Amino acid sequence: MARGAWTSCTRAPGAGNTIELLPGVAYCFRRFHALISDLVRGAWVRYVRQLNLSVLGETADLNEFLFGSERAALTMVRPALIDIQRGRCFYCGKSLSQPTTHVDHFIAWARYPVDLGHNFVLADSWCNGKKRDHLAAYDHLAAWAERNRQYGDQIGSAMQEVGIISELGASQRVVQWAYAQAASAGGLTWLRADELVPLAAAWRALF
């Protein structure tokens, strides 16, 4: 990455209210989206807490208050997927229980912050916590592609009923884009627990 790519604007005093991004900046924003988002959110939470410390104290969960609880907002997705997955975690195959069932973005929200119906899977809290923002390994990707081949129309109809965008083609393009980025960078993918593995070259044949 060129050092100058982070020089984000050129602006003289009184030159107006526009910012011109220099070459490379947009790429850096996309490439380091997760890091930048975490830094900005963390800085904003600290700023708001400092201004309201006498009211909020040190224990209030400002992050959830300011940015929302993504998982709570997606509970309506669970019924559409629980039968398709036969009540089992998408990643490990173990039986799901209500308190530990999480709606996971197969392509993590940090990589592509848009809710797309076919991008959702149900996972237990352990797998979801371990996967975090990683791309899932080839075996999981193959299972995701096969699930959508078999149940794509069913998932789409169910998601539309609860107001979730559900264009399978869009989800597939996002997945192809994300995995192509990982392949070009030689990135690792999440398999299980703390195990990360190289992305199998055969992933392209799934689409």
Buried (B, 14 or more C-beta within 10 A) or exposed (E): EEEEBEEBEEEEEEEEEEEEBBEBBEEBEEBBBBEEBEEEBEEBBEEBBEEEEEEBEEEBEBEEEEEEEEEEEBEBBBEBBBEBBEEBBBBEEBEBEEEBBBBBBBBBBBBBEEBBBBBBBBBBBBBBEBBEBBBBBBBBBBBBBEBBEEBBEEBBEBBEEBEBBBEBEBBBEBBBEBBEBBBEEEBBBBBBEEEBEEBBEEBEEBE
